[in-house]
Amino acid sequence: MNSAHELSTLIDALLALRRDTSSKAALATLTRTRGSTFRRPGTHMLVLGDGRVVCELSGGCPQRDIVVRAQEVIASTLPSLIRYNADSGLDVLMEMGCGGELEVLIEPLATTHATDFADALAQCHSDRRCAHMATLFAIDGVVVMPQRVLWSEHLVLHDDMADPALTQSVVDTIAAATNKSSITLRLPSARGVVDVLVESIVPPHALVVIGSSAAARALLPLARALGWQTTLVDHDPARLQATHLPAGLHTVCATPGNLRSALPLDAQSSVVVMTHNLEQDIAYLGALRGAPAAYIGALGSRERVTRMRSTPALAGLHVHAPAGLDIGSETPVEIALAIAAEIMAVINHRSGGPLRNNEGAIH
Protein backbone atom coordinates (compact mmCIF):
# COMPACT_ATOMS: atom_id res chain seq x y z
CA MET A 1 0.00 0.00 0.00
CA ASN A 2 1.08 3.62 -0.38
CA SER A 3 2.63 5.42 2.53
CA ALA A 4 0.64 8.34 3.93
CA HIS A 5 3.15 10.69 2.25
CA GLU A 6 2.71 8.97 -1.12
CA LEU A 7 -1.06 9.08 -0.68
CA SER A 8 -0.90 12.83 -0.06
CA THR A 9 1.06 13.24 -3.31
CA LEU A 10 -1.45 11.05 -5.13
CA ILE A 11 -4.42 13.01 -3.76
CA ASP A 12 -2.90 16.29 -4.95
CA ALA A 13 -2.33 14.81 -8.41
CA LEU A 14 -5.90 13.49 -8.62
CA LEU A 15 -7.36 16.85 -7.63
CA ALA A 16 -5.14 18.63 -10.16
CA LEU A 17 -6.23 16.15 -12.83
CA ARG A 18 -9.87 17.01 -12.22
CA ARG A 19 -9.16 20.71 -12.59
CA ASP A 20 -7.42 20.11 -15.93
CA THR A 21 -10.26 18.54 -17.91
CA SER A 22 -8.09 18.15 -21.01
CA SER A 23 -5.75 15.66 -19.27
CA LYS A 24 -6.31 11.93 -19.40
CA ALA A 25 -4.94 9.40 -16.96
CA ALA A 26 -5.30 5.90 -15.52
CA LEU A 27 -4.91 4.66 -11.98
CA ALA A 28 -2.96 1.43 -11.50
CA THR A 29 -3.57 -0.40 -8.21
CA LEU A 30 -2.03 -3.58 -6.86
CA THR A 31 -4.97 -5.74 -5.79
CA ARG A 32 -3.28 -9.04 -4.94
CA THR A 33 0.29 -10.23 -4.46
CA ARG A 34 1.92 -13.55 -3.73
CA GLY A 35 5.50 -14.28 -2.81
CA SER A 36 8.22 -11.66 -3.08
CA THR A 37 6.98 -8.48 -4.82
CA PHE A 38 8.11 -4.87 -4.90
CA ARG A 39 4.99 -3.44 -3.17
CA ARG A 40 1.94 -4.67 -1.27
CA PRO A 41 -1.77 -4.66 -2.21
CA GLY A 42 -3.36 -1.23 -2.08
CA THR A 43 -0.39 0.54 -3.67
CA HIS A 44 -1.43 3.03 -6.36
CA MET A 45 0.39 4.64 -9.29
CA LEU A 46 -1.16 7.37 -11.42
CA VAL A 47 -0.19 7.18 -15.09
CA LEU A 48 -0.72 10.30 -17.18
CA GLY A 49 -1.49 10.27 -20.87
CA ASP A 50 2.04 11.35 -21.80
CA GLY A 51 3.58 8.47 -19.84
CA ARG A 52 4.58 10.42 -16.75
CA VAL A 53 3.80 8.72 -13.45
CA VAL A 54 2.95 9.85 -9.93
CA CYS A 55 4.00 7.53 -7.06
CA GLU A 56 6.21 5.04 -8.85
CA LEU A 57 5.64 1.38 -8.08
CA SER A 58 9.10 0.01 -8.72
CA GLY A 59 10.91 1.83 -11.52
CA GLY A 60 11.81 -1.53 -13.07
CA CYS A 61 10.39 -3.85 -15.72
CA PRO A 62 6.93 -4.33 -14.14
CA GLN A 63 6.37 -0.60 -13.91
CA ARG A 64 7.32 -0.03 -17.56
CA ASP A 65 4.87 -2.73 -18.65
CA ILE A 66 2.13 -1.31 -16.40
CA VAL A 67 2.64 2.16 -17.89
CA VAL A 68 2.25 0.78 -21.43
CA ARG A 69 -0.94 -1.04 -20.48
CA ALA A 70 -2.25 2.03 -18.65
CA GLN A 71 -1.90 4.06 -21.83
CA GLU A 72 -3.93 1.38 -23.64
CA VAL A 73 -6.61 1.71 -20.95
CA ILE A 74 -6.61 5.50 -21.35
CA ALA A 75 -7.21 5.06 -25.09
CA SER A 76 -9.97 2.47 -24.69
CA THR A 77 -11.57 3.95 -21.51
CA LEU A 78 -12.12 0.35 -20.32
CA PRO A 79 -10.70 -1.04 -17.06
CA SER A 80 -8.27 -3.92 -17.17
CA LEU A 81 -7.00 -6.51 -14.68
CA ILE A 82 -3.47 -7.72 -15.43
CA ARG A 83 -1.87 -10.73 -13.75
CA TYR A 84 1.90 -11.04 -13.69
CA ASN A 85 2.98 -14.64 -13.20
CA ALA A 86 4.66 -17.51 -15.02
CA ASP A 87 1.39 -18.88 -16.41
CA SER A 88 0.27 -15.61 -18.01
CA GLY A 89 3.47 -15.10 -19.96
CA LEU A 90 3.90 -11.72 -18.23
CA ASP A 91 6.59 -13.08 -15.93
CA VAL A 92 8.60 -9.86 -15.65
CA LEU A 93 8.97 -10.44 -11.91
CA MET A 94 10.50 -13.82 -12.59
CA GLU A 95 12.98 -12.22 -14.98
CA MET A 96 13.95 -9.75 -12.25
CA GLY A 97 14.59 -12.62 -9.83
CA CYS A 98 11.80 -11.65 -7.40
CA GLY A 99 9.84 -14.86 -7.92
CA GLY A 100 6.55 -13.22 -6.94
CA GLU A 101 3.15 -12.86 -8.55
CA LEU A 102 0.83 -9.90 -8.60
CA GLU A 103 -2.47 -8.62 -9.94
CA VAL A 104 -2.88 -5.02 -11.10
CA LEU A 105 -6.13 -3.17 -11.65
CA ILE A 106 -5.85 -0.38 -14.24
CA GLU A 107 -8.82 1.97 -14.40
CA PRO A 108 -9.33 4.91 -16.75
CA LEU A 109 -10.00 8.29 -15.15
CA ALA A 110 -12.05 9.46 -18.10
CA THR A 111 -14.75 11.56 -16.43
CA THR A 112 -14.75 14.45 -13.97
CA HIS A 113 -16.48 12.26 -11.37
CA ALA A 114 -13.91 9.47 -11.63
CA THR A 115 -11.75 11.21 -9.01
CA ASP A 116 -14.53 12.26 -6.62
CA PHE A 117 -13.20 9.86 -3.99
CA ALA A 118 -10.07 12.03 -3.76
CA ASP A 119 -12.11 14.74 -2.00
CA ALA A 120 -12.96 12.36 0.84
CA LEU A 121 -9.35 11.19 1.04
CA ALA A 122 -8.15 14.80 1.20
CA GLN A 123 -10.64 15.55 3.98
CA CYS A 124 -9.42 12.55 5.97
CA HIS A 125 -5.84 13.76 5.74
CA SER A 126 -6.81 17.34 6.60
CA ASP A 127 -8.78 16.20 9.65
CA ARG A 128 -6.11 13.58 10.55
CA ARG A 129 -8.90 11.00 10.48
CA CYS A 130 -8.30 7.26 10.06
CA ALA A 131 -10.61 5.57 7.57
CA HIS A 132 -11.09 2.63 5.20
CA MET A 133 -11.71 2.69 1.46
CA ALA A 134 -13.30 -0.28 -0.33
CA THR A 135 -12.99 -0.59 -4.11
CA LEU A 136 -15.23 -3.06 -5.97
CA PHE A 137 -13.41 -4.01 -9.19
CA ALA A 138 -14.73 -7.38 -10.37
CA ILE A 139 -18.02 -9.31 -10.40
CA ASP A 140 -18.00 -13.07 -10.97
CA GLY A 141 -14.39 -12.79 -12.07
CA VAL A 142 -15.05 -10.12 -14.71
CA VAL A 143 -13.40 -6.72 -14.25
CA VAL A 144 -15.82 -3.78 -13.97
CA MET A 145 -15.44 -0.04 -13.66
CA PRO A 146 -14.37 0.43 -10.03
CA GLN A 147 -16.87 1.66 -7.45
CA ARG A 148 -15.79 2.93 -4.06
CA VAL A 149 -17.08 3.55 -0.57
CA LEU A 150 -15.00 5.32 2.06
CA TRP A 151 -15.92 5.35 5.72
CA SER A 152 -14.49 6.44 9.06
CA GLU A 153 -15.89 4.60 12.07
CA HIS A 154 -19.66 4.83 11.44
CA LEU A 155 -19.54 7.81 9.07
CA VAL A 156 -19.68 7.23 5.29
CA LEU A 157 -17.59 9.91 3.57
CA HIS A 158 -17.96 8.79 -0.06
CA ASP A 159 -20.14 6.16 -1.73
CA ASP A 160 -20.59 5.38 -5.40
CA MET A 161 -21.00 1.65 -4.73
CA ALA A 162 -24.63 2.29 -3.70
CA ASP A 163 -25.05 -1.14 -2.16
CA PRO A 164 -25.74 -0.84 1.60
CA ALA A 165 -25.88 -4.61 2.14
CA LEU A 166 -22.50 -5.14 0.46
CA THR A 167 -20.99 -2.18 2.30
CA GLN A 168 -22.13 -3.62 5.63
CA SER A 169 -20.69 -7.01 4.69
CA VAL A 170 -17.32 -5.38 3.91
CA VAL A 171 -17.35 -3.36 7.14
CA ASP A 172 -18.18 -6.43 9.23
CA THR A 173 -15.49 -8.53 7.53
CA ILE A 174 -12.82 -5.88 8.08
CA ALA A 175 -13.87 -5.41 11.71
CA ALA A 176 -13.20 -9.12 12.30
CA ALA A 177 -9.99 -9.30 10.24
CA THR A 178 -6.56 -9.51 11.83
CA ASN A 179 -4.96 -7.74 8.84
CA LYS A 180 -6.14 -4.14 9.12
CA SER A 181 -3.81 -2.62 6.51
CA SER A 182 -4.90 -3.73 3.03
CA ILE A 183 -6.73 -6.84 1.87
CA THR A 184 -8.73 -8.04 -1.14
CA LEU A 185 -11.99 -9.80 -0.27
CA ARG A 186 -14.17 -12.09 -2.37
CA LEU A 187 -17.75 -11.78 -1.11
CA PRO A 188 -21.21 -12.90 -2.21
CA SER A 189 -23.64 -10.11 -3.09
CA ALA A 190 -26.92 -9.50 -4.90
CA ARG A 191 -24.88 -8.81 -8.05
CA GLY A 192 -22.78 -11.95 -7.82
CA VAL A 193 -19.45 -12.78 -6.24
CA VAL A 194 -17.51 -9.53 -5.98
CA ASP A 195 -13.83 -8.74 -5.55
CA VAL A 196 -13.30 -5.79 -3.23
CA LEU A 197 -9.98 -4.21 -2.26
CA VAL A 198 -10.10 -2.65 1.20
CA GLU A 199 -7.39 -0.17 2.19
CA SER A 200 -6.61 1.36 5.55
CA ILE A 201 -6.24 5.15 5.28
CA VAL A 202 -4.11 6.88 7.89
CA PRO A 203 -2.98 10.52 8.07
CA PRO A 204 0.67 11.46 7.52
CA HIS A 205 2.86 10.80 10.52
CA ALA A 206 3.41 13.88 12.68
CA LEU A 207 6.74 14.45 14.43
CA VAL A 208 7.04 16.89 17.31
CA VAL A 209 10.56 17.91 18.30
CA ILE A 210 10.92 19.67 21.64
CA GLY A 211 14.10 21.73 21.93
CA SER A 212 16.29 23.63 19.48
CA SER A 213 19.50 21.60 19.75
CA ALA A 214 21.78 20.78 16.82
CA ALA A 215 20.37 17.26 16.66
CA ALA A 216 16.84 18.70 16.61
CA ARG A 217 17.73 20.96 13.70
CA ALA A 218 19.17 17.95 11.84
CA LEU A 219 16.09 15.83 12.52
CA LEU A 220 13.57 18.34 11.15
CA PRO A 221 14.58 18.28 7.44
CA LEU A 222 15.02 14.51 7.56
CA ALA A 223 11.48 14.12 8.89
CA ARG A 224 10.17 16.45 6.18
CA ALA A 225 11.94 14.36 3.54
CA LEU A 226 10.10 11.31 4.91
CA GLY A 227 6.81 13.14 4.44
CA TRP A 228 6.16 13.62 8.16
CA GLN A 229 4.36 16.70 9.36
CA THR A 230 6.92 18.44 11.57
CA THR A 231 6.52 20.76 14.55
CA LEU A 232 9.25 22.39 16.62
CA VAL A 233 8.42 23.25 20.23
CA ASP A 234 10.44 25.54 22.48
CA HIS A 235 9.61 27.68 25.50
CA ASP A 236 11.79 30.50 24.13
CA PRO A 237 10.09 32.35 21.21
CA ALA A 238 13.42 33.77 20.05
CA ARG A 239 14.75 30.29 19.25
CA LEU A 240 11.66 29.59 17.18
CA GLN A 241 12.42 32.56 14.96
CA ALA A 242 15.98 31.55 14.08
CA THR A 243 16.85 31.95 10.41
CA HIS A 244 18.51 28.53 10.15
CA LEU A 245 15.22 26.68 10.68
CA PRO A 246 13.58 25.05 7.62
CA ALA A 247 11.22 27.30 5.68
CA GLY A 248 7.55 26.74 6.43
CA LEU A 249 8.25 24.84 9.65
CA HIS A 250 5.33 24.77 12.08
CA THR A 251 6.47 26.07 15.47
CA VAL A 252 4.77 26.14 18.85
CA CYS A 253 5.93 28.18 21.85
CA ALA A 254 4.98 26.10 24.87
CA THR A 255 6.19 25.33 28.37
CA PRO A 256 5.68 21.93 29.97
CA GLY A 257 2.69 23.37 31.79
CA ASN A 258 0.72 24.24 28.64
CA LEU A 259 2.23 21.69 26.25
CA ARG A 260 -0.80 19.42 25.96
CA SER A 261 -3.28 22.25 25.43
CA ALA A 262 -1.02 23.90 22.83
CA LEU A 263 -0.18 20.69 21.00
CA PRO A 264 -2.88 18.19 20.01
CA LEU A 265 -1.43 14.69 19.62
CA ASP A 266 -2.88 11.52 18.13
CA ALA A 267 -1.91 7.88 17.57
CA GLN A 268 -0.10 8.83 14.32
CA SER A 269 2.32 11.19 16.05
CA SER A 270 5.72 10.94 17.72
CA VAL A 271 7.48 13.24 20.19
CA VAL A 272 11.21 13.56 20.75
CA VAL A 273 12.40 15.64 23.70
CA MET A 274 15.90 17.03 23.17
CA THR A 275 16.36 20.34 25.01
CA HIS A 276 19.81 19.38 26.42
CA ASN A 277 18.54 20.55 29.82
CA LEU A 278 17.82 17.59 32.09
CA GLU A 279 15.20 19.30 34.24
CA GLN A 280 13.38 20.68 31.20
CA ASP A 281 13.46 17.28 29.51
CA ILE A 282 11.95 15.67 32.60
CA ALA A 283 9.26 18.35 32.82
CA TYR A 284 8.28 18.00 29.14
CA LEU A 285 8.28 14.19 29.38
CA GLY A 286 6.10 14.34 32.47
CA ALA A 287 3.63 16.52 30.57
CA LEU A 288 3.33 13.77 27.94
CA ARG A 289 1.97 11.20 30.38
CA GLY A 290 -1.23 9.79 28.91
CA ALA A 291 -0.59 11.28 25.46
CA PRO A 292 -1.79 9.00 22.61
CA ALA A 293 1.52 9.34 20.71
CA ALA A 294 2.93 6.24 19.00
CA TYR A 295 6.47 7.09 20.12
CA ILE A 296 7.95 9.22 22.88
CA GLY A 297 11.72 9.53 22.93
CA ALA A 298 14.39 11.51 24.73
CA LEU A 299 17.95 12.35 23.75
CA GLY A 300 20.78 11.75 26.15
CA SER A 301 23.65 9.63 27.34
CA ARG A 302 22.96 6.41 29.24
CA GLU A 303 23.98 8.08 32.50
CA ARG A 304 21.59 10.96 31.82
CA VAL A 305 18.80 8.55 30.93
CA THR A 306 19.39 6.63 34.17
CA ARG A 307 18.78 9.86 36.08
CA MET A 308 15.60 10.41 34.07
CA ARG A 309 14.30 6.93 34.85
CA SER A 310 14.92 7.39 38.56
CA THR A 311 12.74 10.51 38.64
CA PRO A 312 9.38 9.79 40.34
CA ALA A 313 7.58 12.13 37.90
CA LEU A 314 8.40 9.75 35.03
CA ALA A 315 7.61 6.49 36.82
CA GLY A 316 5.69 4.14 34.52
CA LEU A 317 6.06 6.37 31.44
CA HIS A 318 7.33 4.40 28.43
CA VAL A 319 10.12 6.49 26.91
CA HIS A 320 12.55 5.44 24.18
CA ALA A 321 15.73 6.69 25.79
CA PRO A 322 18.36 7.11 24.64
CA ALA A 323 16.33 7.74 21.49
CA GLY A 324 17.51 6.08 18.30
CA LEU A 325 18.83 2.78 16.98
CA ASP A 326 22.35 1.71 17.84
CA ILE A 327 24.18 2.50 14.59
CA GLY A 328 27.22 4.16 16.14
CA SER A 329 26.00 7.73 15.59
CA GLU A 330 27.97 10.65 16.96
CA THR A 331 27.28 13.74 14.85
CA PRO A 332 23.92 15.58 14.95
CA VAL A 333 22.97 14.26 11.48
CA GLU A 334 23.89 10.69 12.45
CA ILE A 335 21.88 11.00 15.66
CA ALA A 336 18.92 12.35 13.68
CA LEU A 337 19.14 9.37 11.30
CA ALA A 338 19.20 6.90 14.21
CA ILE A 339 16.14 8.54 15.81
CA ALA A 340 14.16 8.66 12.56
CA ALA A 341 14.99 5.00 11.92
CA GLU A 342 13.76 3.98 15.36
CA ILE A 343 10.52 5.92 14.93
CA MET A 344 9.95 4.18 11.58
CA ALA A 345 10.60 0.80 13.18
CA VAL A 346 8.12 1.51 15.99
CA ILE A 347 5.29 2.82 13.80
CA ASN A 348 5.78 -0.07 11.36
CA HIS A 349 5.93 -2.62 14.21
CA ARG A 350 9.42 -3.78 13.29
CA SER A 351 12.41 -4.63 15.46
CA GLY A 352 14.87 -2.40 13.61
CA GLY A 353 17.26 -5.30 13.01
CA PRO A 354 18.99 -6.30 9.75
CA LEU A 355 16.92 -7.64 6.83
CA ARG A 356 18.99 -10.82 6.56
CA ASN A 357 18.20 -13.82 8.74
CA ASN A 358 20.64 -16.08 10.53
CA GLU A 359 21.49 -17.91 7.29
CA GLY A 360 22.36 -14.64 5.58
CA ALA A 361 19.33 -14.70 3.25
CA ILE A 362 17.24 -11.61 2.59
CA HIS A 363 13.77 -11.69 4.10
Buried (B, 14 or more C-beta within 10 A) or exposed (E): BBBBBBBBBBBEBBBEBBEEEEEBBBBBBBBBBEEBBBBEBBBBBBBBBEEEBBBEBBEBBBBEBBBEBBBEBBEEBEBBBBEBBEEEEBBBBBEBEBEBBBBBBBBBBBEEEBBBBBBBBBBBBEEBBBBBBBBBBBBEEEBBBBBBBBBBEEEBBBBBBEBEEBBEBBBEBBEEEEEEEBBBBEEEBEEEEBBBBBBBBBBBBBBBBBBBBBBBBBBBBBBBEBBBBBBBBBBEEEBBEEEEBEEEBEBBBBBBEEBBEEBEBBEBBBBBBBBBEBEBBBBBBBBBEEBEBBBBBBBBEEEBBEEBEEBEEBEEBEBBBBBBBEEEBEEBBBBBBBBBBBBBBBBEEEEBEEEEEEEEEEE
